[in-house]
Amino acid sequence: MENIKFLRCIIFALSLSTILARNSTLESENEQNTTNSLEFSMSKINSCIGKIRTIAGVNPNFRNNIDRLAQTAQYDAIDKILRNNMFLMCTEDEISAMTIFLDEESASIQIIQLVAQNMTNDERNYNLPHYQYEMLRKSYNKIMNKFANSNLKVNIAQFLNTLIPNDSNKMRAYGTVSEEDKLIAFINKKMASTNFTDNDRREIEQYLKGLFMSLKLD
């Protein structure tokens, strides 16, 4: 009888050990999946902002506008610029990640809009509560740090390295006069001799089209 009880205790202990081991494995897998998901999301955000950032290299008006907004900390206007341009230059995955990233700071936008609606010329000395000021400061720093430190994806950077100055001048000329068809045809011609995948080609085309067609707005 004692032996049976002893065996039952051993079986119970082994079963409990197995359950705990499985739970530990599941927790580890969940943590790893969460980490991978965050890394994937951040890579998409960095890529999208990196693309938008390069507009400053071909469009002086865009560069001056961003500089002005950054100096005056107009976070709501910077948010609007990023949202408008991400639809022109970024992939669907990047747009999805960027939307979540920007929406996290929506409370800051609401504060700015509320202040703008309620302030009059007699309220120039209006001061935000400290916690709202800190919220705006963190949102601004978060976006501007991303803007300053994001880079182009490797596939796009590799393609750009194959171009000569005259290629950039041609694409700039097509964008300036809104000749989108000629711009796309030229981009595809330059990619014809490369080994990029179809997905890479589509992404490069979308990026360069958004980059140089931005000039038509000036």
Backbone as CSV, one residue per row, in Angstrom:
resi,resn,N_x,N_y,N_z,CA_x,CA_y,CA_z,C_x,C_y,C_z
1,MET,0.825,-1.209,0.000,0.000,0.000,0.000,0.867,1.272,0.000
2,GLU,1.912,1.225,0.836,2.822,2.360,0.902,3.527,2.573,-0.432
3,ASN,3.850,1.436,-1.094,4.514,1.526,-2.393,3.618,2.199,-3.427
4,ILE,2.318,1.859,-3.381,1.360,2.451,-4.325,1.273,3.960,-4.106
5,LYS,1.194,4.363,-2.819,1.144,5.797,-2.512,2.406,6.502,-2.999
6,PHE,3.537,5.822,-2.786,4.821,6.389,-3.205,4.876,6.582,-4.716
7,LEU,4.378,5.553,-5.449,4.357,5.635,-6.912,3.443,6.758,-7.389
8,ARG,2.282,6.889,-6.702,1.352,7.953,-7.079,1.994,9.332,-6.885
9,CYS,2.739,9.448,-5.796,3.429,10.723,-5.534,4.449,11.031,-6.620
10,ILE,5.171,9.988,-7.037,6.170,10.165,-8.093,5.499,10.567,-9.401
11,ILE,4.398,9.856,-9.741,3.670,10.163,-10.981,3.141,11.593,-10.956
12,PHE,2.579,12.002,-9.796,2.054,13.365,-9.664,3.169,14.399,-9.829
13,ALA,4.305,14.094,-9.201,5.443,15.015,-9.285,5.949,15.145,-10.711
14,LEU,6.015,14.004,-11.406,6.463,14.028,-12.800,5.478,14.793,-13.678
15,SER,4.179,14.579,-13.434,3.150,15.280,-14.217,3.234,16.780,-13.988
16,LEU,3.392,17.157,-12.707,3.503,18.575,-12.372,4.741,19.186,-13.010
17,SER,5.835,18.431,-12.982,7.077,18.911,-13.593,6.905,19.130,-15.085
18,THR,6.184,18.200,-15.739,5.939,18.319,-17.180,5.096,19.542,-17.498
19,ILE,4.047,19.759,-16.684,3.159,20.908,-16.897,3.924,22.219,-16.731
20,LEU,4.739,22.275,-15.661,5.522,23.491,-15.418,6.518,23.743,-16.537
21,ALA,7.123,22.654,-17.029,8.087,22.790,-18.123,7.407,23.311,-19.376
22,ARG,6.198,22.788,-19.653,5.449,23.247,-20.829,5.075,24.714,-20.695
23,ASN,4.611,25.089,-19.490,4.241,26.489,-19.273,5.444,27.407,-19.447
24,SER,6.588,26.949,-18.930,7.809,27.739,-19.062,8.198,27.900,-20.523
25,THR,8.055,26.812,-21.286,8.375,26.861,-22.716,7.441,27.805,-23.452
26,LEU,6.132,27.728,-23.118,5.150,28.601,-23.759,5.424,30.065,-23.437
27,GLU,5.760,30.340,-22.162,6.071,31.717,-21.775,7.291,32.227,-22.526
28,SER,8.295,31.363,-22.648,9.510,31.741,-23.372,9.211,32.006,-24.839
29,GLU,8.365,31.145,-25.435,7.998,31.324,-26.839,7.196,32.601,-27.026
30,ASN,6.281,32.886,-26.079,5.477,34.106,-26.173,6.352,35.348,-26.069
31,GLU,7.326,35.304,-25.144,8.245,36.435,-25.003,9.065,36.632,-26.268
32,GLN,9.513,35.514,-26.851,10.304,35.594,-28.077,9.474,36.137,-29.221
33,ASN,8.207,35.676,-29.307,7.313,36.156,-30.369,7.048,37.646,-30.217
34,THR,6.867,38.082,-28.960,6.641,39.505,-28.708,7.856,40.328,-29.115
35,THR,9.039,39.829,-28.759,10.281,40.519,-29.124,10.439,40.602,-30.632
36,ASN,10.186,39.482,-31.305,10.296,39.455,-32.766,9.299,40.407,-33.410
37,SER,8.080,40.447,-32.849,7.044,41.326,-33.391,7.438,42.792,-33.240
38,LEU,7.993,43.151,-32.072,8.422,44.529,-31.841,9.566,44.911,-32.766
39,GLU,10.520,43.997,-32.932,11.657,44.265,-33.814,11.190,44.435,-35.253
40,PHE,10.238,43.590,-35.679,9.694,43.686,-37.033,9.001,45.028,-37.226
41,SER,8.192,45.416,-36.230,7.464,46.680,-36.308,8.417,47.862,-36.357
42,MET,9.446,47.860,-35.510,10.387,48.968,-35.477,11.189,49.066,-36.771
43,SER,11.505,47.917,-37.369,12.244,47.948,-38.635,11.393,48.575,-39.730
44,LYS,10.083,48.311,-39.698,9.174,48.897,-40.685,9.052,50.407,-40.479
45,ILE,8.971,50.819,-39.224,8.883,52.247,-38.906,10.151,52.970,-39.348
46,ASN,11.297,52.394,-39.022,12.574,53.002,-39.414,12.693,53.121,-40.924
47,SER,12.265,52.078,-41.629,12.346,52.086,-43.087,11.454,53.167,-43.681
48,CYS,10.229,53.263,-43.180,9.279,54.247,-43.715,9.756,55.673,-43.460
49,ILE,10.165,55.959,-42.236,10.648,57.306,-41.924,11.934,57.604,-42.685
50,GLY,12.767,56.576,-42.867,13.990,56.762,-43.647,13.691,57.192,-45.070
51,LYS,12.635,56.625,-45.650,12.229,57.008,-47.006,11.749,58.454,-47.038
52,ILE,10.871,58.796,-46.095,10.318,60.153,-46.057,11.429,61.178,-45.834
53,ARG,12.364,60.820,-45.001,13.473,61.727,-44.677,14.261,62.138,-45.919
54,THR,14.394,61.236,-46.892,15.210,61.538,-48.069,14.572,62.571,-48.991
55,ILE,13.297,62.881,-48.776,12.668,63.942,-49.577,13.447,65.241,-49.403
56,ALA,13.982,65.442,-48.208,14.744,66.668,-47.932,15.951,66.810,-48.841
57,GLY,16.457,65.692,-49.363,17.624,65.738,-50.228,17.326,66.208,-51.637
58,VAL,16.066,66.100,-52.065,15.711,66.509,-53.428,14.732,67.680,-53.448
59,ASN,14.134,67.966,-52.305,13.102,68.994,-52.255,13.432,70.024,-51.167
60,PRO,14.031,71.153,-51.546,14.416,72.178,-50.563,13.235,72.702,-49.753
61,ASN,12.074,72.822,-50.386,10.902,73.326,-49.670,10.493,72.388,-48.537
62,PHE,10.567,71.083,-48.823,10.257,70.096,-47.789,11.250,70.215,-46.639
63,ARG,12.533,70.320,-46.989,13.578,70.436,-45.969,13.377,71.682,-45.113
64,ASN,13.092,72.802,-45.754,12.894,74.047,-45.010,11.663,73.966,-44.111
65,ASN,10.627,73.314,-44.616,9.392,73.178,-43.843,9.617,72.324,-42.602
66,ILE,10.314,71.199,-42.784,10.616,70.326,-41.649,11.491,71.053,-40.628
67,ASP,12.494,71.780,-41.107,13.380,72.527,-40.206,12.591,73.556,-39.397
68,ARG,11.692,74.253,-40.078,10.891,75.283,-39.394,9.989,74.661,-38.332
69,LEU,9.336,73.565,-38.692,8.430,72.907,-37.748,9.194,72.315,-36.566
70,ALA,10.390,71.805,-36.849,11.206,71.230,-35.777,11.661,72.312,-34.800
71,GLN,12.043,73.472,-35.347,12.530,74.561,-34.499,11.424,75.126,-33.615
72,THR,10.188,75.100,-34.121,9.057,75.629,-33.352,8.272,74.524,-32.651
73,ALA,8.780,73.286,-32.760,8.177,72.125,-32.076,6.697,71.952,-32.407
74,GLN,6.346,72.153,-33.673,4.953,71.970,-34.093,4.702,70.489,-34.384
75,TYR,4.523,69.753,-33.313,4.414,68.297,-33.428,3.233,67.864,-34.287
76,ASP,2.109,68.551,-34.162,0.921,68.159,-34.927,1.152,68.292,-36.428
77,ALA,1.869,69.335,-36.841,2.154,69.535,-38.265,3.151,68.496,-38.774
78,ILE,4.132,68.136,-37.935,5.098,67.101,-38.311,4.389,65.763,-38.477
79,ASP,3.481,65.473,-37.563,2.683,64.241,-37.644,1.909,64.182,-38.961
80,LYS,1.322,65.302,-39.352,0.544,65.362,-40.592,1.424,65.114,-41.811
81,ILE,2.618,65.684,-41.824,3.551,65.485,-42.938,3.934,64.017,-43.065
82,LEU,4.229,63.382,-41.940,4.606,61.968,-41.965,3.461,61.106,-42.475
83,ARG,2.259,61.377,-42.012,1.099,60.589,-42.443,0.831,60.774,-43.935
84,ASN,0.923,61.999,-44.423,0.660,62.255,-45.842,1.673,61.548,-46.734
85,ASN,2.936,61.613,-46.355,3.989,61.061,-47.208,4.140,59.552,-47.094
86,MET,3.725,58.970,-45.975,3.889,57.519,-45.843,3.022,56.783,-46.860
87,PHE,1.885,57.363,-47.229,1.016,56.719,-48.217,1.607,56.803,-49.625
88,LEU,2.503,57.745,-49.844,3.132,57.895,-51.154,4.370,57.020,-51.309
89,MET,5.059,56.738,-50.203,6.396,56.154,-50.313,6.580,54.804,-49.634
90,CYS,5.693,54.439,-48.726,5.929,53.268,-47.885,5.057,52.079,-48.278
91,THR,5.509,50.883,-47.907,4.756,49.663,-48.190,3.579,49.556,-47.220
92,GLU,2.671,48.607,-47.495,1.502,48.432,-46.634,1.912,48.069,-45.210
93,ASP,2.892,47.175,-45.073,3.369,46.800,-43.736,3.960,47.999,-43.006
94,GLU,4.691,48.822,-43.737,5.299,50.008,-43.130,4.231,51.017,-42.720
95,ILE,3.228,51.197,-43.565,2.132,52.126,-43.252,1.390,51.673,-42.004
96,SER,1.146,50.371,-41.908,0.455,49.820,-40.739,1.252,50.070,-39.464
97,ALA,2.559,49.801,-39.510,3.417,50.017,-38.334,3.517,51.503,-37.994
98,MET,3.623,52.353,-39.015,3.723,53.794,-38.800,2.443,54.348,-38.186
99,THR,1.301,53.862,-38.647,0.015,54.340,-38.125,-0.094,54.054,-36.635
100,ILE,0.272,52.840,-36.237,0.251,52.481,-34.813,1.227,53.367,-34.040
101,PHE,2.410,53.552,-34.597,3.456,54.362,-33.965,2.982,55.797,-33.743
102,LEU,2.378,56.396,-34.763,1.915,57.778,-34.662,0.669,57.896,-33.789
103,ASP,-0.214,56.900,-33.876,-1.440,56.938,-33.079,-1.158,56.877,-31.579
104,GLU,-0.020,56.305,-31.204,0.344,56.236,-29.783,0.492,57.628,-29.176
105,GLU,0.734,58.611,-30.024,0.922,59.983,-29.543,-0.281,60.869,-29.880
106,SER,-1.427,60.253,-30.156,-2.608,61.028,-30.562,-3.072,61.980,-29.463
107,ALA,-2.824,61.622,-28.208,-3.227,62.502,-27.108,-2.512,63.850,-27.195
108,SER,-1.273,63.828,-27.662,-0.517,65.077,-27.813,-1.136,65.953,-28.894
109,ILE,-1.585,65.327,-29.976,-2.245,66.075,-31.051,-3.510,66.739,-30.523
110,GLN,-4.263,66.012,-29.724,-5.507,66.553,-29.175,-5.243,67.751,-28.272
111,ILE,-4.168,67.684,-27.504,-3.817,68.814,-26.632,-3.516,70.053,-27.467
112,ILE,-2.715,69.875,-28.514,-2.342,71.000,-29.380,-3.575,71.602,-30.042
113,GLN,-4.452,70.741,-30.553,-5.661,71.218,-31.225,-6.578,71.950,-30.255
114,LEU,-6.685,71.420,-29.040,-7.541,72.055,-28.040,-7.012,73.432,-27.663
115,VAL,-5.706,73.534,-27.492,-5.096,74.824,-27.164,-5.319,75.817,-28.298
116,ALA,-5.119,75.359,-29.545,-5.275,76.237,-30.710,-6.707,76.742,-30.835
117,GLN,-7.662,75.904,-30.490,-9.066,76.288,-30.605,-9.481,77.289,-29.534
118,ASN,-8.895,77.168,-28.359,-9.349,77.967,-27.224,-8.532,79.219,-26.957
119,MET,-7.337,79.277,-27.529,-6.501,80.448,-27.273,-6.947,81.645,-28.105
120,THR,-6.870,82.809,-27.531,-7.133,84.060,-28.241,-5.861,84.893,-28.188
121,ASN,-5.910,86.040,-28.812,-4.733,86.913,-28.812,-4.367,87.380,-27.401
122,ASP,-5.338,87.363,-26.492,-5.085,87.800,-25.119,-4.510,86.689,-24.250
123,GLU,-4.339,85.489,-24.849,-3.893,84.343,-24.055,-2.501,83.873,-24.469
124,ARG,-1.674,84.797,-24.857,-0.348,84.420,-25.342,0.542,83.870,-24.229
125,ASN,0.197,84.173,-23.004,0.986,83.666,-21.885,0.405,82.372,-21.327
126,TYR,-0.421,81.740,-22.141,-1.062,80.491,-21.722,0.000,79.438,-21.416
127,ASN,-0.131,78.790,-20.271,0.808,77.741,-19.878,0.080,76.415,-19.723
128,LEU,0.654,75.357,-20.306,0.087,74.024,-20.161,0.392,73.473,-18.779
129,PRO,-0.489,72.622,-18.271,-0.127,71.877,-17.058,1.153,71.091,-17.317
130,HIS,1.925,70.862,-16.271,3.236,70.224,-16.440,3.134,68.867,-17.124
131,TYR,2.143,68.065,-16.742,2.053,66.719,-17.311,1.753,66.766,-18.809
132,GLN,0.967,67.768,-19.238,0.683,67.899,-20.667,1.916,68.395,-21.422
133,TYR,2.635,69.299,-20.806,3.880,69.767,-21.416,4.848,68.601,-21.598
134,GLU,4.973,67.757,-20.574,5.872,66.605,-20.649,5.414,65.629,-21.729
135,MET,4.111,65.465,-21.865,3.571,64.579,-22.894,3.951,65.072,-24.285
136,LEU,3.795,66.374,-24.505,4.152,66.959,-25.798,5.650,66.852,-26.062
137,ARG,6.435,67.099,-25.036,7.890,67.039,-25.191,8.342,65.630,-25.564
138,LYS,7.780,64.625,-24.897,8.155,63.240,-25.178,7.723,62.828,-26.583
139,SER,6.524,63.250,-26.989,6.046,62.926,-28.335,6.945,63.549,-29.392
140,TYR,7.282,64.808,-29.182,8.149,65.512,-30.128,9.517,64.837,-30.221
141,ASN,10.117,64.548,-29.073,11.441,63.909,-29.065,11.401,62.529,-29.702
142,LYS,10.347,61.793,-29.446,10.206,60.446,-29.998,10.202,60.487,-31.520
143,ILE,9.409,61.391,-32.085,9.299,61.488,-33.539,10.584,62.022,-34.151
144,MET,11.138,63.069,-33.581,12.319,63.683,-34.176,13.549,62.783,-34.066
145,ASN,13.648,62.012,-32.990,14.757,61.057,-32.881,14.656,59.993,-33.962
146,LYS,13.442,59.532,-34.215,13.235,58.566,-35.292,13.589,59.186,-36.638
147,PHE,13.165,60.410,-36.831,13.408,61.088,-38.104,14.903,61.270,-38.340
148,ALA,15.634,61.560,-37.280,17.070,61.820,-37.412,17.886,60.548,-37.579
149,ASN,17.406,59.438,-37.032,18.225,58.225,-36.972,17.768,57.093,-37.888
150,SER,16.699,57.286,-38.629,16.211,56.230,-39.520,16.961,56.258,-40.848
151,ASN,17.153,55.080,-41.416,17.885,54.954,-42.675,17.093,54.143,-43.692
152,LEU,17.505,54.251,-44.943,16.866,53.481,-46.006,17.168,51.998,-45.862
153,LYS,16.258,51.172,-46.348,16.499,49.734,-46.373,17.661,49.418,-47.311
154,VAL,18.261,48.271,-47.080,19.445,47.879,-47.846,19.146,47.793,-49.337
155,ASN,17.987,47.219,-49.701,17.691,47.045,-51.130,17.618,48.387,-51.861
156,ILE,17.003,49.377,-51.218,16.891,50.697,-51.840,18.256,51.370,-51.910
157,ALA,19.009,51.280,-50.826,20.347,51.883,-50.802,21.245,51.270,-51.868
158,GLN,21.137,49.965,-52.058,21.942,49.289,-53.081,21.591,49.798,-54.473
159,PHE,20.303,49.973,-54.730,19.900,50.463,-56.052,20.375,51.894,-56.268
160,LEU,20.229,52.731,-55.269,20.658,54.126,-55.400,22.152,54.227,-55.686
161,ASN,22.913,53.285,-55.154,24.363,53.287,-55.388,24.725,52.952,-56.829
162,THR,23.785,52.367,-57.573,24.051,52.040,-58.980,23.780,53.225,-59.901
163,LEU,23.148,54.270,-59.373,22.782,55.420,-60.198,23.932,56.413,-60.300
164,ILE,23.966,57.110,-61.417,24.933,58.186,-61.613,24.202,59.520,-61.469
165,PRO,24.928,60.619,-61.267,24.270,61.918,-61.076,23.267,62.260,-62.169
166,ASN,23.562,61.898,-63.412,22.647,62.217,-64.501,21.320,61.479,-64.357
167,ASP,21.354,60.277,-63.776,20.116,59.529,-63.539,19.208,60.290,-62.578
168,SER,19.788,60.786,-61.516,19.012,61.554,-60.537,18.450,62.824,-61.159
169,ASN,19.229,63.460,-62.019,18.764,64.678,-62.683,17.567,64.395,-63.580
170,LYS,17.607,63.255,-64.280,16.486,62.888,-65.147,15.224,62.640,-64.328
171,MET,15.361,61.889,-63.242,14.193,61.599,-62.410,13.639,62.869,-61.781
172,ARG,14.539,63.758,-61.389,14.103,65.037,-60.837,13.318,65.838,-61.881
173,ALA,13.812,65.822,-63.112,13.144,66.560,-64.191,11.757,65.994,-64.464
174,TYR,11.638,64.664,-64.510,10.331,64.041,-64.735,9.354,64.386,-63.610
175,GLY,9.847,64.368,-62.377,8.978,64.675,-61.247,8.531,66.119,-61.233
176,THR,9.435,67.013,-61.589,9.129,68.444,-61.558,7.994,68.812,-62.502
177,VAL,7.951,68.151,-63.671,6.906,68.467,-64.661,5.790,67.426,-64.648
178,SER,5.750,66.619,-63.584,4.661,65.653,-63.372,4.557,64.586,-64.452
179,GLU,5.676,64.183,-65.029,5.654,63.120,-66.037,5.876,61.770,-65.343
180,GLU,4.834,61.319,-64.669,4.925,60.101,-63.862,5.233,58.872,-64.703
181,ASP,4.600,58.750,-65.867,4.821,57.580,-66.726,6.285,57.473,-67.154
182,LYS,6.865,58.603,-67.542,8.271,58.600,-67.961,9.189,58.283,-66.785
183,LEU,8.822,58.781,-65.615,9.616,58.516,-64.416,9.630,57.019,-64.106
184,ILE,8.461,56.397,-64.121,8.360,54.966,-63.818,9.089,54.141,-64.865
185,ALA,8.941,54.524,-66.132,9.621,53.796,-67.210,11.137,53.871,-67.037
186,PHE,11.621,55.030,-66.647,13.066,55.199,-66.454,13.556,54.351,-65.280
187,ILE,12.795,54.352,-64.190,13.164,53.551,-63.011,13.230,52.072,-63.369
188,ASN,12.217,51.592,-64.082,12.178,50.174,-64.462,13.313,49.818,-65.418
189,LYS,13.663,50.757,-66.284,14.781,50.529,-67.203,16.085,50.360,-66.423
190,LYS,16.269,51.191,-65.397,17.492,51.110,-64.598,17.537,49.829,-63.761
191,MET,16.358,49.295,-63.420,16.316,48.078,-62.613,16.391,46.812,-63.453
192,ALA,16.257,46.951,-64.762,16.164,45.777,-65.643,17.371,44.853,-65.530
193,SER,18.529,45.409,-65.319,19.751,44.600,-65.291,20.162,44.182,-63.874
194,THR,19.296,44.422,-62.907,19.604,44.067,-61.518,18.987,42.718,-61.162
195,ASN,19.371,42.199,-60.006,18.860,40.904,-59.543,17.849,41.045,-58.413
196,PHE,17.209,42.195,-58.325,16.233,42.404,-57.262,15.010,41.514,-57.464
197,THR,14.376,41.127,-56.358,13.138,40.355,-56.432,12.007,41.265,-56.909
198,ASP,10.893,40.660,-57.286,9.741,41.453,-57.725,9.264,42.382,-56.609
199,ASN,9.275,41.889,-55.375,8.861,42.731,-54.244,9.801,43.918,-54.070
200,ASP,11.098,43.665,-54.207,12.074,44.753,-54.113,11.855,45.781,-55.214
201,ARG,11.597,45.295,-56.420,11.381,46.203,-57.552,10.164,47.093,-57.320
202,ARG,9.090,46.482,-56.826,7.881,47.263,-56.560,8.131,48.304,-55.476
203,GLU,8.864,47.900,-54.452,9.138,48.832,-53.357,10.029,49.980,-53.819
204,ILE,11.040,49.674,-54.596,11.947,50.713,-55.107,11.195,51.673,-56.025
205,GLU,10.348,51.113,-56.885,9.565,51.961,-57.798,8.651,52.891,-57.015
206,GLN,7.940,52.345,-56.027,7.032,53.158,-55.222,7.785,54.260,-54.477
207,TYR,8.918,53.898,-53.921,9.720,54.874,-53.170,10.194,56.014,-54.065
208,LEU,10.795,55.671,-55.210,11.340,56.709,-56.089,10.233,57.547,-56.719
209,LYS,9.106,56.917,-57.011,7.981,57.683,-57.553,7.510,58.704,-56.518
210,GLY,7.336,58.263,-55.266,6.923,59.185,-54.213,7.948,60.269,-53.964
211,LEU,9.227,59.896,-54.056,10.309,60.850,-53.803,10.326,61.970,-54.830
212,PHE,10.329,61.612,-56.101,10.488,62.633,-57.143,9.170,63.286,-57.561
213,MET,8.059,62.576,-57.419,6.782,63.213,-57.727,6.404,64.230,-56.656
214,SER,7.079,64.196,-55.504,6.822,65.205,-54.471,7.208,66.592,-54.963
215,LEU,8.071,66.643,-55.968,8.520,67.928,-56.501,7.409,68.659,-57.245
216,LYS,6.431,67.926,-57.748,5.366,68.556,-58.533,4.469,69.437,-57.673
217,LEU,4.522,69.237,-56.357,3.671,70.001,-55.458,4.186,71.406,-55.225
218,ASP,5.435,71.645,-55.587,6.039,72.964,-55.320,5.661,73.990,-56.391
